[in-house]
Amino acid sequence: MIARPGTTRHARAFAMPVALIIVLLVGVVTGLMFERQASQRRLIDRQLWWYQEHHARFGVQEVVDAWMTQIPSNLRIEDALGENGHAADLILPDGTIAVLFLQEAQGSLLTDFTALNASDQELCQRTLDQLALVEEGAPRPQNRRAVGPAQVSVNSASLDALRAVCRASLDESRGEMLAREIDAERARRGIIDSPNALSEALSRVQVTPEERAAVLRALTTRASLYYLVVELQRGRDGARLARYGGYIPMFDRRRTGQADEQAWGRRTAFLTWDDLGVE
């Protein structure tokens, strides 16, 4: 039997679209398979990253715990730090060196105070309002933080932060005067390490007993909030591989009370943990 020429042409014309559709379907299915594999790989990478970060964070906490126990009870935490706040070096099993740097970080104003009682919330809000005024429309991030206690450290606070706290606790005129007195007192002493030293600055400003109590409630001479930076370095040449940092509560061993530790839980539990980048 001989096929007619027209029939052959129609068959070929029909076969071409079918072949194109098959090729297209194969391409789509292949693309979906690769995309699924890539998604699964990203999920695995994220899980691996979380696992490494989680254990790295807890490993650092253990190191800080061990380091803290070595500080003599008559020393401030800052007195046990080296240059640039260097606290300790840790050699990891793969030869990587974890270098720990610590600095006091309670000199800024708390912005998230929803967990505080109504009275402290009011004081914190009033202090933030005063800070906005003294900064004159140019907010400085270093004057604010979202975690930690409401009290502000007299030793690490900027002059603007001190002005805001003192103005919120007293009034604008006497608040400005007290902030300048505290700033001068810490310049003379190098550090204000006791409430008595802070009281000397207060004695040069006319305040009522209630106002004095308000100032001492808003300021502290012994910080309990620090910022820890973990720098990972390659063992053979010291090249930076990664940097992490976070706020961490640490308590002065010279304190006799346990209220702060009970309120904050574990002494070195990180409140934040961030990838700071290598640069």
Buried (B, 14 or more C-beta within 10 A) or exposed (E): EEEEEEEEEEEEEEEEEEEEEEEEEEEEEEEEEEEEEEEEEEEEEEEEEEEEEEEBBEBBBEBBEEBBEEBEEEEBBBEBBEEEBEBBEBEEEEEBBBBBBBBBBBBBBBBEBEEBEEEBBEBBEBBBEBBEEBBEEEEEEEBBBEBBBBBBBBBBBBEBBBBBBBBBBBEBEBBBBBBBBBBEBBEEEEBBBEBEBBEBBBEBBEBEEEBBEBBBBBBBBBBBBBBBBBBBBEEEEEEEEBBBBBBBBBBBBBEEEEEBBEEBEEBBEBBEBEEEEEE
